[in-house]
Amino acid sequence: MIIEIGHFALILALLVAAAQTFIPAWGAAKRDARLMAFGEPAALSQVGLILIAFLALTHAYVTSDFSVANVAANSHSSKPLIYRISGVWGNHEGSMLLWVLILAVFGAAVALFGNNLPATLRANVLSVQSSIALAFLLFILITSNPFERLDPAPLDGRGLNPILQDPALAFHPPFLYMGYVGFSLAFSFAIAALIEGRTDAAWARWVRPWTLLAWMCLTIGIAMGSWWAYYELGWGGWWFWDPVENASFMPWLAGTALLHSALVMEKREALKVWTILLAILTFSLSLMGTFLVRSGVLSSVHAFAVDPGRGVFVLSIMLLFTGGGLTLFAYRARDLSQGGIFSPISREGSLVLNNVLLTTACATVFVGTLYPLALESLTGAKISVGPPYFNMTFVPLMFPLLLALPLGPLLAWKRADLAAAMERLIVAGVLALIVIVVSFAATERGPWLAPFGFAIGVWVMAGALSETAFRIKLGKAPLSESFRRLVNLPRAAVGTMLAHFGVGLMVCGIVGTSAYKSEAILLMRPGDRTEIAGYELAFRGAAPSKGPNYTETLGVFDVTRGGSPVTRLEPSKRLYDAPPQPTSEAGIHPSWRGDLYAVIGDQQPDGAFAVRLYFHPLVRFIWIGALIMFFGGAVSLSDRRLRVGAPQRRSSRAPVGVPAE
Amino acid sequence: MTARSKRSALVALLGCLLLAGAVATPVAPARAVTPQEMLPDKALEARARDISTGLRCLVCQNQSIDDSDAPLAHDLRVLVRERLQAGDTDAQVRDFVVARYGEFVLLKPPFSAETVLLWLMPLLVLLGAVVILRNSFRVPREAAAATSGREPVAKLTPEEQAALDALLKSDEPKTS
């Protein structure tokens, strides 16, 4: 019964979305306040109805109702509660339901907090946002209905892939989707602006916090996926340039560019046309990511051709919104007035450089991901584009970006003094040079580029701190004065500093673990000892044990360093009950130097175990860096001037006093 | 960065959840190179590992033979080591594998007529982006002259104009 209510609610949501797509936009065109006012209750009831559908499906998962086909195919009664809940979005149908739920939540946010928006803009935004929901609700109900019943119901379900039964992965998709789908709001605002033929600083002021929120969620979502891959996949890889990862990375790159260009638009009314284009492209990349993963085109072009139903549907949605958006852009972009002239050496100029490099990096990932697919469908030739390609093309683009990064916030708007900005970075520059010398002296192996990589990371971190030090006149004014300035610093400025600092930390982590990783693959018998990266490991043996829904072989390693005990590592090899599938759980000892990482493999006929040991230096900096970026975004979001629903202010007031970020 | 970016069969599973779903295909955790396969000569083994990370496991999705535990990947790893022990150079080993399995096996596609766009695209996009965004700049002197004047402001909509007119009208009796 509950599942039917969910199904019914979803159909009602479709009808509401259809009405909301046309009525407010029609009202905006006719300047009819009553028709435009339809958008608000429609958006709220849409989110309510989709939430009912989502809760109905969740209920079926929690109560293990195997008469629902989707539950039977993806859940199992022996699964712990948390994985029964996360199982809702651990499959195609449920994940699409989560997708439209988040889409509707963002639409409802405009309805709830958008009272200060011009009425026509708000109506158009709600219509565009609802048209996306309409397309995806149709997709769910026609091709991917999660509410289908099974008769007779099976006794138990087929279970969730055990590798996915993991806390980090349980909450990875919701964050990722909040990021992906959050960019839909930027898209809707861009389309609405093109329909109206005008934008102003208030537009950017509205779009920026929502883009920032989406960006934060995407950052943490990608980081969670990478963190999961690191400890779950069994050798400590954290990024693979896999098409599925790239599908989430491209919107992140474009979204990062969008955040920075919207800044220029908000403060200086410049780069309007570019920002609108970027808003359309960012969400288009989100749609493309959905297509790539949902259609099965990645596993094989042929699989896609054999069962094209879903793939063609998502492809049509993608082409409709991307193509429609870009066509509208082509027609209307020239109507938008361009303002805010600036010289190349200026804050705007640095943000343009940021945009050039980020969009090029994004295009590089795009080409590398899609080229094999395109080539195979056009000529039949099969090629592979793997990590070496991205390391040769993407990574070099990051060097100028990171080198210029600390300079940007130190440059004044309109026209800046480059020499003065450089002077404020002397400390950061000296630190970077020291790091080069020290890294060359301290490491006896590794690529010669690595010390420069560390130096760039330190340059970015120290640069971010230098900028704050300059703002609070550290060392130039009495400490009490600096402290007062620090307390009064706009939160957006603190957020920028944190986010940039996080980038630098992440660079250090990436360089450290990529260049100086140690590895040992060997056979060990109980009692054997070995050594890696200054740690001594004694293998005590392995014994079978039993978990809630798996059996495992648990290996025990006693770790010492310089004779004193450090820790005991217990890597295991698990075999899950349903579905019967092996996984390996690494034993990890984190420290400030890096992670000691042990994996136990198969037992050989002679009784020895295959053992893989790794030392990943500084690897945690990668995710700590991402966390700091997330918190930087959060601090910036809490800035009163950025607060959602805060009264609009005239942009001409912003540059007065402390420059705002 | 010489990230020996390794991958695992489970990236297929990342697909299952990352953007979610699909029918999860059972894949075992990556074990890849086993101690028995490794060569006693450390320098030779290091070369074998280096070559292996650049060769694709043909039956896996985007995985190098160094990371995959598929039987075919094992056979290829052994083959690479055999060729190295026979005295081949790295390039000769790669050529040997390509001759057998085609260029699909190379994770770094060679520069050819078919991949010319792949390799040149980043450069073309960079130039394109510079050209598009160059419009945003003016020469400094011009900028200095322009910024001394007023900045362009978005035009009022008819409603805003009407509201402004009404306000001005209501003020008129007091001021006049």
Boltz contact constraints between the chains, C-beta under 6 A:
constraints:
  - contact:
      token1: [A, 90]
      token2: [B, 17]
      max_distance: 6.0
  - contact:
      token1: [A, 91]
      token2: [B, 21]
      max_distance: 6.0
  - contact:
      token1: [A, 92]
      token2: [B, 21]
      max_distance: 6.0
  - contact:
      token1: [A, 92]
      token2: [B, 22]
      max_distance: 6.0
  - contact:
      token1: [A, 95]
      token2: [B, 20]
      max_distance: 6.0
  - contact:
      token1: [A, 95]
      token2: [B, 21]
      max_distance: 6.0
  - contact:
      token1: [A, 161]
      token2: [B, 24]
      max_distance: 6.0
  - contact:
      token1: [A, 163]
      token2: [B, 10]
      max_distance: 6.0
  - contact:
      token1: [A, 163]
      token2: [B, 13]
      max_distance: 6.0
  - contact:
      token1: [A, 164]
      token2: [B, 17]
      max_distance: 6.0
  - contact:
      token1: [A, 169]
      token2: [B, 17]
      max_distance: 6.0
  - contact:
      token1: [A, 173]
      token2: [B, 17]
      max_distance: 6.0
  - contact:
      token1: [A, 173]
      token2: [B, 20]
      max_distance: 6.0
  - contact:
      token1: [A, 198]
      token2: [B, 154]
      max_distance: 6.0
  - contact:
      token1: [A, 200]
      token2: [B, 154]
      max_distance: 6.0
  - contact:
      token1: [A, 225]
      token2: [B, 18]
      max_distance: 6.0
  - contact:
      token1: [A, 233]
      token2: [B, 8]
      max_distance: 6.0
  - contact:
      token1: [A, 233]
      token2: [B, 10]
      max_distance: 6.0
  - contact:
      token1: [A, 234]
      token2: [B, 29]
      max_distance: 6.0
  - contact:
      token1: [A, 234]
      token2: [B, 30]
      max_distance: 6.0
  - contact:
      token1: [A, 237]
      token2: [B, 6]
      max_distance: 6.0
  - contact:
      token1: [A, 240]
      token2: [B, 5]
      max_distance: 6.0
  - contact:
      token1: [A, 240]
      token2: [B, 7]
      max_distance: 6.0
  - contact:
      token1: [A, 240]
      token2: [B, 11]
      max_distance: 6.0
  - contact:
      token1: [A, 242]
      token2: [B, 11]
      max_distance: 6.0
  - contact:
      token1: [A, 242]
      token2: [B, 62]
      max_distance: 6.0
  - contact:
      token1: [A, 244]
      token2: [B, 14]
      max_distance: 6.0
  - contact:
      token1: [A, 244]
      token2: [B, 15]
      max_distance: 6.0
  - contact:
      token1: [A, 244]
      token2: [B, 18]
      max_distance: 6.0
  - contact:
      token1: [A, 271]
      token2: [B, 136]
      max_distance: 6.0
  - contact:
      token1: [A, 293]
      token2: [B, 15]
      max_distance: 6.0
  - contact:
      token1: [A, 293]
      token2: [B, 19]
      max_distance: 6.0
  - contact:
      token1: [A, 337]
      token2: [B, 152]
      max_distance: 6.0
  - contact:
      token1: [A, 339]
      token2: [B, 151]
      max_distance: 6.0
  - contact:
      token1: [A, 339]
      token2: [B, 152]
      max_distance: 6.0
  - contact:
      token1: [A, 341]
      token2: [B, 138]
      max_distance: 6.0
  - contact:
      token1: [A, 341]
      token2: [B, 143]
      max_distance: 6.0
  - contact:
      token1: [A, 341]
      token2: [B, 146]
      max_distance: 6.0
  - contact:
      token1: [A, 343]
      token2: [B, 140]
      max_distance: 6.0
  - contact:
      token1: [A, 343]
      token2: [B, 143]
      max_distance: 6.0
  - contact:
      token1: [A, 344]
      token2: [B, 137]
      max_distance: 6.0
  - contact:
      token1: [A, 352]
      token2: [B, 133]
      max_distance: 6.0
  - contact:
      token1: [A, 352]
      token2: [B, 136]
      max_distance: 6.0
  - contact:
      token1: [A, 356]
      token2: [B, 129]
      max_distance: 6.0
  - contact:
      token1: [A, 356]
      token2: [B, 130]
      max_distance: 6.0
  - contact:
      token1: [A, 356]
      token2: [B, 133]
      max_distance: 6.0
  - contact:
      token1: [A, 359]
      token2: [B, 129]
      max_distance: 6.0
  - contact:
      token1: [A, 360]
      token2: [B, 125]
      max_distance: 6.0
  - contact:
      token1: [A, 360]
      token2: [B, 126]
      max_distance: 6.0
  - contact:
      token1: [A, 360]
      token2: [B, 129]
      max_distance: 6.0
  - contact:
      token1: [A, 363]
      token2: [B, 125]
      max_distance: 6.0
  - contact:
      token1: [A, 364]
      token2: [B, 122]
      max_distance: 6.0
  - contact:
      token1: [A, 367]
      token2: [B, 121]
      max_distance: 6.0
  - contact:
      token1: [A, 371]
      token2: [B, 118]
      max_distance: 6.0
  - contact:
      token1: [A, 381]
      token2: [B, 114]
      max_distance: 6.0
  - contact:
      token1: [A, 382]
      token2: [B, 104]
      max_distance: 6.0
  - contact:
      token1: [A, 383]
      token2: [B, 109]
      max_distance: 6.0
  - contact:
      token1: [A, 384]
      token2: [B, 56]
      max_distance: 6.0
  - contact:
      token1: [A, 384]
      token2: [B, 104]
      max_distance: 6.0
  - contact:
      token1: [A, 384]
      token2: [B, 107]
      max_distance: 6.0
  - contact:
      token1: [A, 386]
      token2: [B, 107]
      max_distance: 6.0
  - contact:
      token1: [A, 387]
      token2: [B, 5]
      max_distance: 6.0
  - contact:
      token1: [A, 388]
      token2: [B, 107]
      max_distance: 6.0
  - contact:
      token1: [A, 388]
      token2: [B, 108]
      max_distance: 6.0
  - contact:
      token1: [A, 389]
      token2: [B, 108]
      max_distance: 6.0
  - contact:
      token1: [A, 393]
      token2: [B, 122]
      max_distance: 6.0
  - contact:
      token1: [A, 395]
      token2: [B, 1]
      max_distance: 6.0
  - contact:
      token1: [A, 414]
      token2: [B, 147]
      max_distance: 6.0
  - contact:
      token1: [A, 447]
      token2: [B, 2]
      max_distance: 6.0
  - contact:
      token1: [A, 514]
      token2: [B, 1]
      max_distance: 6.0
  - contact:
      token1: [A, 514]
      token2: [B, 3]
      max_distance: 6.0
  - contact:
      token1: [A, 521]
      token2: [B, 33]
      max_distance: 6.0
  - contact:
      token1: [A, 521]
      token2: [B, 35]
      max_distance: 6.0
  - contact:
      token1: [A, 522]
      token2: [B, 35]
      max_distance: 6.0
  - contact:
      token1: [A, 523]
      token2: [B, 35]
      max_distance: 6.0
  - contact:
      token1: [A, 581]
      token2: [B, 26]
      max_distance: 6.0
  - contact:
      token1: [A, 582]
      token2: [B, 28]
      max_distance: 6.0
  - contact:
      token1: [A, 583]
      token2: [B, 29]
      max_distance: 6.0
  - contact:
      token1: [A, 584]
      token2: [B, 29]
      max_distance: 6.0
  - contact:
      token1: [A, 601]
      token2: [B, 31]
      max_distance: 6.0
  - contact:
      token1: [A, 610]
      token2: [B, 34]
      max_distance: 6.0
  - contact:
      token1: [A, 610]
      token2: [B, 35]
      max_distance: 6.0
